[in-house]
């Protein structure tokens, strides 16, 4: 265990039965970075960040500096940052036979383990982009386990989010077979442009898995013409928070904290999804925090300085 002036840090090595023998052959042994205040008592909230891209086992980084600042301001919680990396460089945090059982990994393994180890109280998920999507999705699916969430510019209104990447991937598929393109992208560190195709492939593996296809998934558009395949796209839409929020109102009412924010110039147009989700929460009578800030999609870790105190105030044991 290491320590900052206001907090302790440690790396836990965890063997996951949920991820064992996963389709991609990704490692089932995962590390969990954990940050705790310098003095601990029972029933502090447990807050788990869903962040899979570019995860590294470093305790001294920008995220640690944010947590230390929060602890110095009086926030008292157990904050965990597990390794959710996949070969696709993305994670949507749900179970998929074409990727792995990440929903089970979080809900049935990580949460119970950390709650017992640190004797924590209520539990919240938080994350940005796909991590925001995962935080919302797992909270509404498991309100008996998750008590609140912070969705920072999470994936929603999928059409606006994915349209440009669909077109880019379609154009790439006119030059390469799908299997060749996947193999090429997974064999190297993809460029920012190539990540657009890898994002489509990875999202397809989570949203429209099909083990009868050699790739393990169906694309939501025709590889030859680019036309949207409605039978596949409908599977994606069922998972879109804006499309399913109304059927999840009862679960949302059980939560103690719901937080949303988004940049007003988000490069993926996620302000459309966030605004739509916000309006539907208002219509459904769901109390929540919503905020638009000046900025785009990247370099926004300091938004946690706003969301985590909000979660903490709602989940902590009041004296």
N, C-alpha and C positions, 0 to 999 in steps of 0.2 A: 504494500500500500504506500502511495506517495501522498504528499500534502502540500497545499497552498496555505497562505496565512489564514484563510477563512474556510477551507474545505479539505476533505480527504478524497483521494482518487485511487481507483484500483481497476485492474483488468481481470475479468473473470473468464476462465476457459470453460465452455459449455458444450456438451455433446447433445445434439438434438435428434431424438427419435423421429420427429416429424419430417426432418430434412434428410434423414438417412435414405440412401438409394434413390435420390431424386433424379428426374429425367435428364437433367443437364450434366449430372455428375459433379455438381458444385459441392464444396466441402460441407459436411454435416457438423463438423466441429467449428463452433463460432466463438468469437470473443465479444464480451460485453464491457464497454467502458462505463464505470459507475462513479458518480460524484455525490458526496454526502457532506452535510455541514460538519464543522469541526467538533460539534457536540451533538449527539444523537439521543432521541428518546423514541418511544413507540408511537406509531400511528401518524408519522409524517406522510404526506401524500407521495405517491409513486408517479413519476412522470417519465414516459418513454418516448424518445425521439425516433421517428420512422425516417431514416435517412440512409439510403442504400448506395447512392452514386459516390464513387471516389472515397469510400470509407477507408480509413487508415487507423491502425492501433496506436494512435498518439494521444496521450493525455494532456499534453501541453500544446494547445492550439487555440484558434479564435473562439471556438465553442466553449472551451474550458474557461477562457477569460470572461465570457458572458455569464457563465454559471457562477464564477467566483464573484462577479459584480452583484449578481442577484443575491447570493448568500450574504454578502457584506451589507446589503440593504435590508436584510431581515427575513428573506425567503428561506423556509426550512422544509426541504423536500429531498427525496432520493431521486436523482435524475440519471437515467440510463440511456446509453447510446449503443445499441447492439449492431453487430455487423450483419447487414441484410444484402450484401453484394451478390450479384448473379452474373453469369457470363454475358448476359445482355446489357449489363451496366445500368439496368433499371430494375425497380421492384414495385409492384402494385399492391403487395401485402395481402393478397388473397390466395386461397389454395388453387393450384393449377396442376393437372397431371403432366403438363408440358414444361413445367418449371420446377415446382416444389410446393410443399404445404406450408406456406409462410403464415397464413392465418392461424393454423394450428400451432405453429412455432411460437407465435406471439401470445395467443389466448390461453393455450393449454400448457405451455412450457415456461416461457419467460415470465409472464405475470405471476403465476403461482410461486415460481422459484424465488423471484425477487421479493415478493410480499413476505414469504416465510423467512428469507435470509435477513431482511432488514426490518421485519415486523411493521410494515407500512400500513397506512390506512387506505383511503380511496385512491383510485388509479385514473390517470389521464394519458392520452396519446397526443402527440403533436408532431407537426412536420410541414415541410414546404413542398409544393408542386405535387408529385406522386405521393409524397409523405402526407400531404394534406388530404388527398383522396383516401389514402389508407386509414388515416385517423378518423375521418367521417365514417367511412364504410364499416370499419370494425366496431366503432362505437354504436352505430345503429343496429348492427347485427348482434351485438353482445352487450346490451345495456346492464346485464346482471354482473358483468365483469369490469366494464369500462364506465367510469362515472362522468367523464367530460373529455372534450377534445379541443384542440386548436388547429384549424385548417387554414394554413397560409397559402393563398393563391393555389388551392388544390385543383386537380384536374376535374373539369366539369364543362358542360356544353361541348361535348366531344367534337362536334362538327367543326366549330371554330378553332378548336385546339389542334386537330389533326389534319385539316384540309391541305395545308401546304406540305406537310410531311408525306401525306398520301401521294401527292403529285410528284414529289421528289423521288419517292421509292418506286413509283410506277415507271418513271423515266429510267431509273437505274435497272429495273427489270427488263427494259428493252435491250439492254446491253449484256446482261448476265442472267443465267438461270437462277431461280430462287435459291436452290441448294448451293450454287457456286457463290452467290453474293453473301449468304449467311456464313459460309465457311471462310470467305475472305475477311469479313468484318470481325469474326470471332478470333481470327488468327493474329490480330494486331491491335495496337491502340488506335481506335477509330478517330478520325478528325471530327471537328465539330459538325461539318457537313454530313459525314458518313453516319454520325450519331442520329441523324434524322431518320435514316432507314433502319438503324438498329432499334430506335425507339418504336417504330411501327412494328417490327418483328417481335420485339419483347412484349409490347402491349397486346399483340395478337396472341402470343403464347399464354398470356393471362386471361384475356377476354374471350377468345374464341379458340381454345385448344381443340385439337383433333388429332388423336394419335394414329388415325388411319392415314394421315398425310405424312410423308417422309420427314417434313420439317417439324411435325408435332402441332401444327396450328393451321387455321384457315385465315387468309387475308380478307379484309372486308371489302376489297375491290377486285375486279377481274384483272388478272395479270396481263392479259392480251389487249383489252380495250380500256381499262381504267374505270369502267362503270362500277358504281357501288353495288355490292351483292347484298340485297336486302335481308336475306335469310341469315347472313353473318352479321351485318351491321345491327340488326335487331338485338343480337346477343350483347353487343357493345352498349347499346342504348339502355338496356336493362340495368347496367352497372353505373350509368351516368348519374351522379348525385342529383342533378337538376331534374332528371326524369323519374327518379325513384323516391325523392324526398317526401312526397305526399303520402306514399304508402308506409313511410317510416316515422310518421308524426307521433305515434304512440310510443315508440322507442325513444325518440328525441325528448319527449316530455318527462321521461324517467331520468334524464341526465341532469347533473348539477351545473354544468358549464358548457356552453357552446360559443366558440370564438371563430370569427372569420375576418381575414383581411386580404387585400390585394393591391398591387401597384396600378396606378391609373394609366400607365403606359406599358403594361406587361406585354412582352414580345410575342407571347402565345395567345394573346387576347383573352386571358383568363379573367379579366375584369367583367367580361360578358357572363361567364359562368358564375362568378362570385356574386354579381349583382342579381342574377336570376335566382340563385339559391337564397340570398338574403331576402328577396321579396317573397319567396314561397314560405320561408320560415315566418315572416311577418304575417302572411295570410293564414298560416297554420297555428298562430298564437304561441310560437316558440320563442321564449326569452333568449336573447343572444347578443353578443357584442359584434358589431360590424364596423369596419373601418377601411377607407381607401387612402393610401399614402402616395406621395409623389415619388415615382420611381418605376423601375421595370421588374424583370423576373429574377435577376441575379444579384448576388452580394447583399442579401437582406437578412442575414442571420441576426442582426440586432433587433429585428421585429420580435424576437423571443423576449426582449426586455419589456415588451408590452404584454404579450400573451401569457407568459408563465406566471407573472404576478396575478393576472386575472384568474387563471386556473387555481393557483394556490389559495387565493382568497375564498374561492367557492368550495374547495375540497378540504381545506384544513379543519382540524378540530378546533372549534371556537371555545375560548376560555370563558 
